[in-house]
Amino acid sequence: MPNQPNPQQPALPSGLVQIAYRVDDLEAACHQWAELVGAGPFLCRAHLKVAATHDGEPAVYDHSAAFGQWGSLMLELIQLHECEPASMREVLEHDGPGQVNHFACFVDDLDAASATLDEQGMPLVMSLTTSSGMAVRFHDARHVVGGVLELYVGTPHLRGFYDKVAALADGWDGSDVVRWVDDSR
């Protein structure tokens, strides 16, 4: 008999593809994760360009990020530079550096998945559009999973990026841990 959803529990997206941690020093964290658990190498981007909103109003979300492979999952390390308004920052900076910041999931229908989480008591914290035009939603699920849920559609472009990060880790010898991309450094 297939597993049936438990009506007492929210139905979370099942396409978990990434776990992210907020850090104070991006490069130092990349080296630490490589040394401690063998994650990496990390593709790093400074001050990612995104258009963010919170409660339907423009918001500021200035961050740098490093993307590496940790087993079967992508590991993202995030250094926040500026995050406003305060109500958004409180959710996205929860528990301080070194704690899980968010879990990312591929979904088939971003609007439907986002509405379902909102209905189940996991409110939308931030919507953003990346420089490539990809829509992303962040929901406050700290009370359920200990972090924020990041949702996006697994487009061929996005899956290609995931594949690129995984391919870099295949046979990686542990050298050249930090690799800045997009001339961001």
MINU-167630 format. One line per 2 residues: number of its first residue (from 1); for each residue x, y, z of N, C-alpha, C. Coordinates in steps of 0.1 Angstrom, whole numbers. Layout:
# residues N
NUM = X,Y,Z,X,Y,Z,X,Y,Z; ...
***
This chain:
# residues 185
1 = 8,-12,0,0,0,0,9,12,0; 7,22,-9,15,34,-9,13,42,3
3 = 23,50,6,22,59,18,11,69,16; 2,71,25,-9,81,25,-5,93,33
5 = -8,105,28,-4,117,36,-12,116,49; -5,121,59,-11,122,73,-19,135,73
7 = -32,134,75,-40,147,75,-37,156,87; -29,151,97,-26,159,108,-13,167,105
9 = -6,164,95,7,170,92,6,178,79; 13,189,77,13,196,65,20,188,54
11 = 16,189,42,22,182,31,33,191,25; 45,188,29,57,196,25,61,191,11
13 = 67,200,3,72,196,-10,83,185,-8; 83,175,-17,92,164,-15,104,164,-23
15 = 106,174,-32,118,175,-40,129,182,-34; 133,178,-22,145,185,-15,157,183,-24
17 = 164,194,-27,176,194,-35,187,202,-29; 185,209,-19,195,218,-13,193,221,2
19 = 204,222,9,203,227,23,213,239,23; 209,249,30,217,262,31,219,266,45
21 = 231,272,47,235,277,60,239,292,58; 236,300,68,241,314,68,254,314,75
23 = 264,321,69,277,322,75,281,337,76; 291,340,84,296,353,85,307,356,75
25 = 315,346,71,326,348,62,326,336,51; 322,340,39,319,330,29,331,321,26
27 = 342,327,23,354,320,19,358,310,30; 359,316,42,363,307,54,353,296,56
29 = 341,298,54,331,287,56,332,277,45; 335,281,33,338,271,22,349,262,26
31 = 360,267,30,372,259,34,368,250,46; 361,255,56,357,247,67,348,235,63
33 = 338,238,55,329,227,50,337,217,42; 346,221,34,355,212,26,363,203,35
35 = 369,209,45,378,202,54,370,192,63; 359,197,68,351,189,78,343,178,72
37 = 337,180,61,328,170,55,330,167,40; 341,173,35,344,170,21,335,177,11
39 = 327,187,15,318,194,6,326,203,-4; 321,204,-16,328,213,-25,330,207,-38
41 = 338,213,-47,343,227,-46,331,237,-47; 333,249,-43,323,259,-42,324,269,-53
43 = 312,271,-61,311,282,-70,305,294,-62; 313,305,-62,309,316,-53,305,328,-62
45 = 295,335,-58,290,347,-64,288,358,-54; 294,369,-56,292,381,-47,280,389,-51
47 = 273,394,-41,262,403,-43,253,399,-54; 247,388,-53,237,383,-63,227,393,-66
49 = 224,395,-79,214,405,-82,200,399,-83; 192,403,-74,178,398,-73,168,410,-71
51 = 156,408,-75,145,418,-72,136,411,-62; 136,416,-50,129,410,-39,117,418,-34
53 = 107,411,-29,95,417,-23,92,410,-10; 86,417,-1,81,412,12,67,419,14
55 = 57,411,17,44,416,19,39,425,7; 44,421,-5,40,428,-17,47,441,-20
57 = 56,445,-11,64,457,-12,79,454,-16; 86,463,-23,100,461,-26,108,458,-13
59 = 117,449,-14,126,446,-2,140,446,-7; 149,446,3,164,445,0,169,432,4
61 = 175,424,-5,181,412,-1,194,411,-8; 205,416,-2,218,416,-8,226,405,-1
63 = 230,396,-9,238,384,-3,248,379,-13; 258,372,-8,267,365,-16,265,350,-12
65 = 268,341,-22,265,327,-20,276,319,-26; 277,307,-20,286,297,-25,278,284,-26
67 = 280,277,-38,273,265,-41,283,254,-43; 281,243,-35,290,231,-36,282,219,-34
69 = 288,207,-36,281,195,-35,284,188,-21; 274,183,-14,276,176,-2,268,163,-3
71 = 275,153,-7,268,140,-10,258,142,-21; 246,138,-19,236,139,-30,229,153,-31
73 = 232,162,-21,225,175,-20,235,186,-24; 229,197,-29,237,209,-31,238,215,-17
75 = 249,221,-14,251,229,-2,253,243,-6; 245,252,0,246,266,-3,250,273,10
77 = 260,281,9,265,290,21,261,304,17; 255,311,26,250,324,24,256,334,33
79 = 261,345,28,266,356,36,257,368,33; 248,372,43,239,383,41,247,396,43
81 = 245,405,34,251,419,36,240,429,40; 228,427,35,217,436,38,204,429,36
83 = 195,430,45,182,423,44,172,432,51; 163,438,43,153,447,48,140,445,41
85 = 129,446,48,126,452,61,130,442,73; 129,448,85,133,440,97,124,427,98
87 = 112,428,95,103,416,96,108,405,87; 113,408,76,119,398,67,132,393,72
89 = 140,402,77,154,399,82,153,390,94; 143,392,103,141,383,115,139,369,111
91 = 132,366,100,129,352,96,142,347,89; 148,354,80,159,349,72,172,349,79
93 = 173,356,91,185,355,99,183,347,111; 173,339,112,169,331,124,181,323,129
95 = 182,322,142,192,313,149,206,316,147; 210,326,139,224,330,138,232,321,128
97 = 244,326,125,253,318,116,255,304,120; 257,295,111,260,281,114,248,273,115
99 = 236,278,116,224,271,117,218,269,103; 209,259,101,202,258,88,195,271,85
101 = 197,276,74,189,288,69,177,284,62; 179,275,52,167,271,44,170,257,37
103 = 159,252,33,159,239,25,152,243,12; 159,239,1,153,242,-12,146,230,-18
105 = 135,233,-25,128,222,-31,124,226,-45; 125,216,-54,119,218,-68,104,215,-66
107 = 96,223,-73,81,221,-73,77,222,-88; 66,216,-91,60,217,-105,53,230,-107
109 = 46,234,-97,37,246,-98,40,256,-87; 48,266,-89,52,275,-79,41,282,-71
111 = 31,287,-79,20,293,-72,12,284,-64; 9,272,-69,1,262,-61,9,258,-49
113 = 22,255,-50,30,250,-38,31,261,-28; 32,273,-32,33,285,-23,20,287,-16
115 = 9,286,-23,-4,288,-17,-7,277,-7; -3,265,-10,-5,253,0,3,256,12
117 = 15,260,11,23,262,23,17,274,32; 13,284,25,6,295,32,-6,291,39
119 = -14,283,33,-27,278,39,-23,269,51; -12,262,51,-8,253,62,0,260,73
121 = 0,273,73,6,281,84,21,283,82; 25,283,69,39,286,66,39,298,57
123 = 38,310,62,36,322,54,48,325,45; 44,331,34,54,336,24,62,348,31
125 = 75,346,31,84,357,37,89,366,26; 94,360,15,100,368,4,98,361,-9
127 = 95,369,-19,95,365,-33,106,372,-40; 113,365,-49,124,372,-56,124,366,-70
129 = 130,375,-78,133,371,-92,148,372,-94; 154,362,-99,169,362,-101,172,370,-114
131 = 185,372,-116,190,380,-127,186,372,-140; 184,359,-139,181,351,-151,166,350,-153
133 = 158,356,-144,143,357,-145,136,346,-138; 143,338,-130,137,327,-122,130,332,-110
135 = 118,327,-108,110,331,-97,113,322,-85; 114,327,-73,117,320,-61,108,325,-50
137 = 104,315,-41,96,319,-30,102,313,-17; 102,321,-7,107,316,6,95,317,16
139 = 93,305,23,82,304,33,88,301,47; 82,307,57,87,305,70,81,292,75
141 = 90,282,76,87,268,80,95,265,92; 100,275,99,109,272,111,103,263,121
143 = 90,265,123,83,257,134,80,243,129; 82,240,116,80,226,111,94,219,109
145 = 103,226,102,115,219,98,128,226,103; 126,237,111,138,244,116,144,254,107
147 = 138,257,96,143,266,87,133,271,77; 137,279,68,128,284,57,128,274,46
149 = 117,274,39,116,266,27,117,275,14; 126,272,6,128,279,-7,122,270,-18
151 = 113,276,-26,107,269,-36,110,275,-50; 113,266,-60,114,270,-73,111,259,-83
153 = 108,262,-95,105,252,-105,119,247,-110; 120,234,-112,133,229,-117,134,230,-132
155 = 136,242,-137,137,244,-151,150,237,-156; 151,235,-169,163,230,-175,175,239,-171
157 = 174,252,-171,185,261,-168,189,258,-154; 180,257,-144,183,255,-130,189,241,-128
159 = 183,231,-134,188,218,-132,202,217,-138; 205,224,-149,218,225,-155,228,230,-145
161 = 224,240,-137,233,245,-127,236,235,-116; 225,228,-112,227,217,-102,236,207,-107
163 = 235,203,-120,243,193,-126,258,197,-127; 260,210,-130,273,215,-131,280,215,-117
165 = 273,218,-106,279,218,-93,283,203,-89; 273,194,-92,276,180,-89,287,175,-97
167 = 288,178,-110,299,174,-119,313,178,-114; 313,191,-109,326,196,-103,331,187,-91
169 = 322,182,-84,325,174,-72,330,160,-76; 325,155,-87,329,142,-91,344,141,-94
171 = 351,133,-86,365,131,-87,373,143,-82; 367,152,-75,374,164,-70,385,160,-60
173 = 396,166,-61,408,162,-52,409,171,-40; 400,180,-37,400,188,-25,408,201,-27
175 = 414,203,-39,421,216,-41,411,226,-47; 416,238,-48,408,249,-55,394,249,-49
177 = 393,251,-36,380,250,-29,370,261,-33; 375,273,-34,367,285,-37,369,290,-51
179 = 358,290,-59,359,294,-73,349,305,-76; 354,317,-76,345,329,-79,341,329,-93
181 = 328,332,-96,323,331,-109,317,345,-113; 314,347,-125,307,359,-130,316,372,-127
183 = 329,370,-127,338,381,-124,333,389,-112; 328,382,-102,322,389,-90,333,391,-80
185 = 345,387,-83,356,389,-73,368,394,-80
***
